[in-house]
Amino acid sequence: MSYLPQKKGSPVNRGIVKIILIYILVGGLWILFSDSILPHFTNDITILTHLATAKGLFYVLVTAALLYFLIYNYTNEIKHAEENFHESEKRYKELANSLPQMIFEIDNQGLIKFTNLASHKMFGYTQDEISAEFSVFDAIVPEDRERARNNMIQIMAGGIHEIEEYSALRKDGTKFPVIIFSTPIITNNLTSGLRGIAIDITERKIMEDQLIKAKEKAEESDKLKSEFLAQMSHEIRTPLNVILSYNSFLKEELAQYLNQEQITGFNSVATAGRRLIRTIDLILNMAEIHAGKLDVRINEINIYSILIDLTNEFEHYAKEKNLELTCINDCDFIPLIKSDGYIVSEVFQNLIDNAIKYTARGRIDIKIYKGIKDRICVAIKDTGIGINPEYMDKLFLPFSQEDSGYSRKFDGNGLGLALVKKYLELINADITVESEKGKGSQFIVYFN
């Protein structure tokens, strides 16, 4: 059993040092001057002899009393130190045994010198079995033992104390996963072993496996959903194209026999059909992105050429609403970018379509310009209804619309801007929105 003595500067030690110094001083003076003082009291040799003897006996008694005092105090000091040590050791064991994790100490050979109660429950060994020269490596599966030994040597040599995961071995031969964190035990400036904790992570592993399976199942379900949407959209679009084509054919063939109401009916069928095809296209595109089937092909493209084609395509739609649609290139060069031409076209098709849809009067201006760090930027500005600030955070969410419900004024499915955001992420481009309710909006796309 070991104990820690009082510190050198403690009050008890300082008192003992003072007593010893006083005793040495008084004793030395007594020895030096007593023989020269005694003859002044008497010249009788017999009396002097008796006085010298009494002086010696007095010195011995004082010495014995002082030694008793010193030994008594030092013994009490040792006793208190041992009591404190045992109390501290008791508290340490109680604390260690109250923890659900294994706490251990091993020597530099890997032999276990201390474990708490949790270790017996974790590994199935009794206290006597662990105390009888039990090696920590016996509790690790053979294939992990060499790695465990190397880690032990590295930590004892002052290496990084990392958390390591091992496959542990119970007494009955069953295996279970544990993580171990250990630090060196330093005694007299030498590493005498390791001290650490081991945690059974069986439940965590089960939860991780369940999460992985749930994630895989969710991904598979999402993939099946996207494939289903793509298949169903295709099945709907094919006959719809036939209907629209036949509707156009009948309108042309019967043009001279139709009244205004019948012409309006044919136009309504065409408009509704185009709207449905547009919705199907958006669903198909979103499903394609979610399924990871969209092939991004990067080439050098002329962004101005794409926007001019789209402007011409939407010009008839804008004129139907008496809107002015313009496209200008504000760069002093041909705006070439490296991107996917199909994706870029789809992005601006959605943005221009939205700008016309939500603008009752005024204009839509498309401008290409050079931004910060020479980035090619495209701004689409309208004089439409604008967007509420409260809705901005939901602007790019799928199936989200500011005006929803049966009473909404504008058609649509809420996929257009969500698709724009997904497309721009695929081609590493950014988008910002500036809007004021009742005055209009401006969408700016930044190409890298």
C-alpha positions as CSV (number, residue, x, y, z in Angstrom):
1,M,0.0,0.0,0.0
2,S,1.3,3.4,-0.8
3,Y,0.6,6.8,0.6
4,L,1.4,10.4,-0.2
5,P,3.2,12.2,2.7
6,Q,2.5,15.8,3.6
7,K,4.0,18.4,1.3
8,K,7.3,19.8,2.3
9,G,5.9,23.2,3.1
10,S,2.9,22.0,5.2
11,P,2.3,23.6,8.7
12,V,3.1,20.3,10.6
13,N,6.5,20.0,8.9
14,R,7.3,23.6,9.5
15,G,6.5,23.2,13.3
16,I,8.7,20.1,13.5
17,V,11.6,21.9,11.9
18,K,11.3,24.8,14.4
19,I,11.3,22.5,17.4
20,I,14.4,20.7,16.2
21,L,16.2,23.9,15.6
22,I,15.3,25.3,19.1
23,Y,16.3,21.9,20.6
24,I,19.7,22.0,18.8
25,L,20.3,25.6,20.0
26,V,19.3,25.1,23.6
27,G,21.0,21.7,23.8
28,G,24.2,23.1,22.3
29,L,24.2,26.0,24.8
30,W,23.5,23.7,27.7
31,I,26.4,21.4,26.8
32,L,28.8,24.3,26.2
33,F,28.1,26.4,29.2
34,S,26.7,24.0,31.9
35,D,30.2,22.6,32.9
36,S,31.6,26.1,33.4
37,I,28.6,27.4,35.3
38,L,28.2,24.5,37.8
39,P,31.6,25.1,39.7
40,H,30.3,28.6,40.7
41,F,27.7,26.9,42.9
42,T,30.0,24.4,44.6
43,N,33.5,23.0,44.7
44,D,32.5,19.6,46.1
45,I,33.5,16.9,43.6
46,T,30.7,14.6,44.7
47,I,28.0,17.3,44.3
48,L,29.4,18.3,40.9
49,T,29.4,14.6,39.8
50,H,25.7,14.3,40.9
51,L,24.8,17.5,39.1
52,A,26.6,16.4,35.9
53,T,24.7,13.1,36.2
54,A,21.4,14.9,36.8
55,K,22.2,17.2,33.8
56,G,22.7,14.2,31.6
57,L,19.5,12.5,32.8
58,F,17.6,15.7,32.2
59,Y,19.0,16.0,28.7
60,V,18.1,12.3,27.9
61,L,14.5,12.9,29.3
62,V,14.1,16.1,27.2
63,T,15.5,14.2,24.1
64,A,13.1,11.3,24.7
65,A,10.1,13.6,25.1
66,L,11.0,15.5,22.0
67,L,11.4,12.3,20.0
68,Y,8.1,11.0,21.3
69,F,6.5,14.3,20.3
70,L,8.0,14.1,16.8
71,I,7.2,10.4,16.3
72,Y,3.6,10.9,17.6
73,N,3.0,13.8,15.2
74,Y,4.6,12.1,12.2
75,T,2.6,8.9,13.0
76,N,-0.6,10.8,13.0
77,E,0.4,12.5,9.8
78,I,0.9,9.1,8.2
79,K,-2.3,7.8,9.6
80,H,-4.3,10.8,8.3
81,A,-2.6,10.5,4.9
82,E,-3.5,6.8,4.7
83,E,-7.1,7.5,5.8
84,N,-7.3,10.2,3.1
85,F,-5.8,7.8,0.6
86,H,-8.3,5.0,1.4
87,E,-11.2,7.4,1.4
88,S,-10.0,8.7,-2.0
89,E,-9.6,5.2,-3.3
90,K,-13.0,4.2,-2.0
91,R,-14.6,7.2,-3.7
92,Y,-12.8,6.4,-7.0
93,K,-14.0,2.8,-6.9
94,E,-17.5,3.8,-6.1
95,L,-17.5,6.3,-8.9
96,A,-16.0,3.8,-11.3
97,N,-18.5,1.0,-10.3
98,S,-21.4,3.4,-10.8
99,L,-20.6,4.0,-14.4
100,P,-22.2,1.9,-17.2
101,Q,-19.0,1.9,-19.2
102,M,-15.9,-0.3,-18.6
103,I,-13.1,1.5,-16.8
104,F,-9.7,-0.3,-16.8
105,E,-6.0,0.1,-16.0
106,I,-3.4,-2.2,-17.6
107,D,0.4,-2.5,-17.2
108,N,2.8,-2.2,-20.1
109,Q,2.3,-5.9,-20.9
110,G,-1.4,-5.5,-21.3
111,L,-2.3,-7.3,-18.0
112,I,-5.4,-5.8,-16.4
113,K,-4.7,-4.2,-13.0
114,F,-8.1,-2.7,-12.3
115,T,-11.6,-2.9,-13.7
116,N,-15.0,-1.8,-12.6
117,L,-18.2,-3.8,-12.2
118,A,-19.4,-2.8,-15.7
119,S,-16.5,-4.7,-17.3
120,H,-17.6,-8.0,-15.6
121,K,-21.2,-7.5,-17.0
122,M,-19.8,-6.5,-20.4
123,F,-17.4,-9.5,-20.9
124,G,-19.0,-12.1,-18.6
125,Y,-15.9,-12.7,-16.4
126,T,-15.8,-12.7,-12.6
127,Q,-13.5,-10.5,-10.6
128,D,-11.2,-13.5,-9.7
129,E,-10.9,-14.5,-13.4
130,I,-9.9,-11.0,-14.4
131,S,-7.5,-10.6,-11.5
132,A,-5.6,-13.8,-12.3
133,E,-3.1,-12.4,-14.9
134,F,-5.8,-11.6,-17.4
135,S,-4.6,-9.9,-20.6
136,V,-6.7,-7.2,-22.2
137,F,-5.9,-8.7,-25.6
138,D,-7.8,-11.9,-24.6
139,A,-10.9,-9.8,-24.7
140,I,-10.3,-8.8,-28.3
141,V,-10.9,-11.0,-31.4
142,P,-7.7,-12.5,-32.8
143,E,-7.9,-10.4,-36.0
144,D,-7.8,-7.1,-34.1
145,R,-5.1,-8.0,-31.5
146,E,-2.1,-6.9,-33.6
147,R,-3.7,-3.5,-34.3
148,A,-4.6,-3.2,-30.5
149,R,-1.0,-3.9,-29.5
150,N,0.4,-1.4,-32.0
151,N,-2.0,1.2,-30.8
152,M,-1.0,0.5,-27.2
153,I,2.7,0.9,-28.0
154,Q,2.0,4.1,-29.9
155,I,0.0,5.7,-27.0
156,M,2.6,4.6,-24.4
157,A,5.3,6.2,-26.6
158,G,3.4,9.5,-26.4
159,G,1.3,9.2,-29.6
160,I,-2.1,10.7,-30.2
161,H,-4.9,9.3,-28.0
162,E,-7.5,8.5,-30.6
163,I,-10.7,6.5,-30.1
164,E,-10.3,3.1,-31.6
165,E,-13.0,0.6,-32.5
166,Y,-12.5,-3.1,-32.0
167,S,-14.5,-6.3,-32.2
168,A,-14.5,-7.6,-28.5
169,L,-14.9,-11.1,-27.3
170,R,-17.0,-12.3,-24.4
171,K,-16.3,-15.3,-22.2
172,D,-18.9,-17.3,-24.0
173,G,-17.3,-16.5,-27.4
174,T,-19.8,-14.0,-28.6
175,K,-18.5,-10.9,-30.4
176,F,-19.6,-7.3,-30.0
177,P,-18.3,-3.9,-31.1
178,V,-16.6,-1.6,-28.7
179,I,-14.8,1.8,-28.8
180,I,-11.8,2.3,-26.5
181,F,-10.1,5.5,-25.4
182,S,-7.0,5.3,-23.3
183,T,-4.2,7.5,-22.0
184,P,-0.8,6.7,-20.5
185,I,-0.2,6.1,-16.8
186,I,2.9,8.1,-15.8
187,T,4.9,6.9,-12.7
188,N,8.1,8.6,-11.8
189,N,8.3,10.1,-15.2
190,L,8.0,6.6,-16.8
191,T,5.0,5.2,-18.6
192,S,3.9,2.1,-16.6
193,G,0.7,1.3,-18.4
194,L,-2.6,2.7,-19.8
195,R,-5.8,3.9,-18.3
196,G,-9.0,4.1,-20.3
197,I,-12.7,3.4,-20.9
198,A,-14.4,0.9,-23.2
199,I,-18.0,1.4,-24.5
200,D,-20.3,-1.3,-25.9
201,I,-21.7,0.2,-29.1
202,T,-23.9,-2.7,-30.1
203,E,-27.1,-0.6,-29.9
204,R,-25.5,2.2,-31.8
205,K,-24.4,-0.2,-34.6
206,I,-27.9,-1.6,-34.8
207,M,-29.3,1.9,-35.1
208,E,-26.8,2.8,-37.7
209,D,-27.7,-0.3,-39.7
210,Q,-31.4,0.6,-39.4
211,L,-30.7,4.1,-40.5
212,I,-28.7,2.9,-43.5
213,K,-31.4,0.5,-44.5
214,A,-34.1,3.2,-44.0
215,K,-32.1,5.6,-46.1
216,E,-31.6,3.0,-48.9
217,K,-35.3,2.2,-48.7
218,A,-36.2,5.8,-49.0
219,E,-33.8,6.3,-51.9
220,E,-35.3,3.3,-53.6
221,S,-38.8,4.5,-53.0
222,D,-37.9,8.0,-54.3
223,K,-36.3,6.4,-57.4
224,L,-39.4,4.2,-58.0
225,K,-41.6,7.3,-57.5
226,S,-39.6,9.2,-60.1
227,E,-39.6,6.3,-62.5
228,F,-43.3,5.9,-62.1
229,L,-43.9,9.6,-62.7
230,A,-41.7,9.5,-65.8
231,Q,-43.5,6.4,-67.1
232,M,-47.0,7.8,-66.4
233,S,-46.1,11.2,-67.8
234,H,-45.0,9.5,-71.0
235,E,-48.2,7.5,-71.2
236,I,-50.3,10.7,-70.8
237,R,-48.2,12.9,-73.1
238,T,-48.3,10.5,-76.1
239,P,-52.1,10.4,-76.5
240,L,-52.4,14.1,-75.6
241,N,-50.2,15.0,-78.5
242,V,-52.5,13.0,-80.8
243,I,-55.5,14.9,-79.4
244,L,-53.9,18.3,-79.9
245,S,-52.8,17.5,-83.4
246,Y,-56.2,16.3,-84.3
247,N,-57.7,19.4,-82.7
248,S,-55.5,21.6,-84.8
249,F,-56.3,19.6,-87.9
250,L,-60.1,19.9,-87.4
251,K,-59.8,23.6,-86.7
252,E,-58.0,24.2,-90.0
253,E,-60.3,21.9,-92.0
254,L,-63.5,23.4,-90.6
255,A,-62.2,27.0,-90.4
256,Q,-64.7,28.4,-92.9
257,Y,-67.7,26.8,-91.1
258,L,-66.9,27.8,-87.5
259,N,-68.5,30.6,-85.6
260,Q,-66.7,32.6,-82.9
261,E,-67.8,30.4,-80.1
262,Q,-66.6,27.3,-81.8
263,I,-63.2,28.9,-82.6
264,T,-62.9,29.9,-78.9
265,G,-63.6,26.3,-78.0
266,F,-60.9,25.0,-80.3
267,N,-58.4,27.6,-78.9
268,S,-59.4,26.6,-75.3
269,V,-58.6,23.0,-76.1
270,A,-55.2,23.9,-77.6
271,T,-54.4,26.2,-74.6
272,A,-55.4,23.6,-72.0
273,G,-53.5,20.9,-73.9
274,R,-50.3,23.0,-74.1
275,R,-50.7,23.8,-70.3
276,L,-51.0,20.1,-69.6
277,I,-48.0,19.2,-71.8
278,R,-46.0,21.9,-70.0
279,T,-46.9,20.4,-66.6
280,I,-46.0,17.0,-67.9
281,D,-42.6,18.3,-69.1
282,L,-41.9,19.9,-65.7
283,I,-42.8,16.6,-63.9
284,L,-40.7,14.6,-66.4
285,N,-37.7,16.9,-65.9
286,M,-38.0,16.9,-62.1
287,A,-38.3,13.1,-62.1
288,E,-35.3,12.9,-64.3
289,I,-33.2,15.0,-62.0
290,H,-34.4,13.1,-58.8
291,A,-33.6,9.8,-60.5
292,G,-30.1,11.0,-61.4
293,K,-30.6,10.3,-65.0
294,L,-30.0,13.8,-66.4
295,D,-26.8,13.8,-68.4
296,V,-25.0,17.2,-68.1
297,R,-23.0,17.9,-71.2
298,I,-20.7,21.0,-71.0
299,N,-20.0,22.8,-74.2
300,E,-19.2,26.4,-75.2
301,I,-22.5,28.1,-76.0
302,N,-23.7,31.5,-77.1
303,I,-26.1,32.6,-74.3
304,Y,-27.3,35.5,-76.4
305,S,-28.3,33.2,-79.3
306,I,-30.3,31.0,-76.9
307,L,-32.1,34.0,-75.4
308,I,-33.0,35.5,-78.8
309,D,-34.5,32.1,-79.8
310,L,-36.6,32.1,-76.6
311,T,-37.6,35.7,-77.1
312,N,-38.9,34.9,-80.5
313,E,-40.7,31.8,-79.2
314,F,-42.5,33.8,-76.4
315,E,-43.2,36.9,-78.5
316,H,-46.6,35.7,-79.6
317,Y,-47.5,34.9,-76.0
318,A,-46.4,38.4,-74.8
319,K,-48.3,40.1,-77.6
320,E,-51.5,38.3,-76.6
321,K,-51.3,40.1,-73.3
322,N,-50.1,43.4,-74.9
323,L,-46.7,43.1,-73.2
324,E,-43.4,44.3,-74.6
325,L,-40.7,41.6,-74.6
326,T,-37.1,42.7,-75.3
327,C,-33.7,41.1,-75.2
328,I,-30.4,43.0,-75.3
329,N,-26.7,42.1,-75.0
330,D,-25.0,44.8,-72.9
331,C,-21.6,43.1,-73.3
332,D,-19.1,44.5,-75.8
333,F,-18.4,40.9,-76.9
334,I,-20.2,37.7,-77.8
335,P,-21.3,36.2,-74.5
336,L,-19.9,32.7,-74.6
337,I,-20.2,30.4,-71.6
338,K,-19.2,26.8,-70.9
339,S,-22.4,25.0,-69.9
340,D,-25.2,22.7,-70.9
341,G,-27.2,24.3,-73.7
342,Y,-30.4,22.2,-73.0
343,I,-30.3,23.1,-69.2
344,V,-29.7,26.8,-69.9
345,S,-32.6,26.9,-72.3
346,E,-34.9,25.2,-69.8
347,V,-33.9,27.6,-67.1
348,F,-34.7,30.7,-69.1
349,Q,-37.8,29.2,-70.6
350,N,-39.2,28.8,-67.1
351,L,-38.2,32.3,-66.0
352,I,-39.5,34.0,-69.1
353,D,-42.8,32.0,-69.0
354,N,-43.2,33.1,-65.3
355,A,-42.5,36.7,-66.1
356,I,-45.1,36.8,-68.8
357,K,-47.7,34.8,-66.8
358,Y,-47.5,37.1,-63.7
359,T,-47.4,40.4,-65.7
360,A,-50.7,41.9,-66.6
361,R,-49.4,45.1,-68.3
362,G,-46.1,46.7,-69.0
363,R,-42.9,44.9,-70.2
364,I,-40.4,42.1,-69.7
365,D,-36.8,43.0,-70.3
366,I,-34.0,40.4,-70.7
367,K,-30.5,41.8,-70.4
368,I,-27.1,40.1,-70.7
369,Y,-24.2,41.9,-69.0
370,K,-20.7,41.4,-67.4
371,G,-20.8,41.2,-63.7
372,I,-18.2,41.1,-60.9
373,K,-15.2,39.0,-61.6
374,D,-16.2,38.9,-65.3
375,R,-19.1,36.6,-64.7
376,I,-21.7,36.5,-67.4
377,C,-25.1,37.6,-65.9
378,V,-28.6,37.5,-67.3
379,A,-31.3,39.6,-65.7
380,I,-35.0,39.1,-66.4
381,K,-37.1,42.0,-65.2
382,D,-40.8,42.4,-65.3
383,T,-43.5,44.9,-64.2
384,G,-45.7,42.2,-62.8
385,I,-47.5,41.5,-59.5
386,G,-44.2,41.0,-57.5
387,I,-43.6,38.7,-54.6
388,N,-44.4,39.1,-50.9
389,P,-41.2,39.2,-48.7
390,E,-42.7,36.5,-46.5
391,Y,-42.9,34.1,-49.4
392,M,-39.3,34.5,-50.5
393,D,-37.9,31.6,-48.4
394,K,-40.4,29.2,-50.1
395,L,-39.9,30.6,-53.7
396,F,-37.8,27.6,-54.9
397,L,-39.6,24.8,-53.1
398,P,-41.4,22.2,-55.2
399,F,-45.2,22.5,-55.6
400,S,-45.1,25.9,-53.7
401,Q,-47.1,28.9,-54.9
402,E,-47.7,32.2,-53.2
403,D,-51.3,32.2,-54.4
404,S,-52.7,28.7,-53.7
405,G,-56.1,27.1,-53.4
406,Y,-59.1,27.0,-55.6
407,S,-59.4,30.8,-55.7
408,R,-55.9,31.4,-57.1
409,K,-55.7,33.7,-60.1
410,F,-52.8,32.1,-62.0
411,D,-52.4,28.5,-63.3
412,G,-49.3,26.4,-62.7
413,N,-48.1,23.6,-60.5
414,G,-45.3,25.2,-58.5
415,L,-42.5,23.2,-60.2
416,G,-41.0,25.9,-62.5
417,L,-38.8,27.7,-60.1
418,A,-37.9,24.6,-58.1
419,L,-36.7,23.1,-61.4
420,V,-34.7,26.3,-62.2
421,K,-32.9,26.0,-58.9
422,K,-32.1,22.3,-59.5
423,Y,-30.9,23.0,-63.0
424,L,-28.6,25.8,-61.9
425,E,-27.1,23.6,-59.2
426,L,-26.2,21.0,-61.8
427,I,-24.3,23.6,-64.0
428,N,-22.7,25.4,-61.0
429,A,-24.7,28.7,-61.6
430,D,-26.4,31.0,-59.1
431,I,-29.6,32.9,-59.0
432,T,-30.9,35.9,-57.0
433,V,-34.3,37.5,-56.7
434,E,-35.3,41.2,-56.2
435,S,-39.0,41.9,-55.9
436,E,-41.5,44.5,-54.7
437,K,-45.1,43.6,-54.3
438,G,-47.3,45.3,-56.9
439,K,-44.3,46.7,-58.9
440,G,-42.5,43.7,-60.3
441,S,-39.6,41.3,-60.0
442,Q,-36.1,40.7,-61.3
443,F,-34.4,37.3,-61.5
444,I,-30.6,37.4,-62.1
445,V,-28.7,34.3,-63.1
446,Y,-24.9,34.3,-62.6
447,F,-22.7,31.9,-64.7
448,N,-19.3,30.9,-63.5
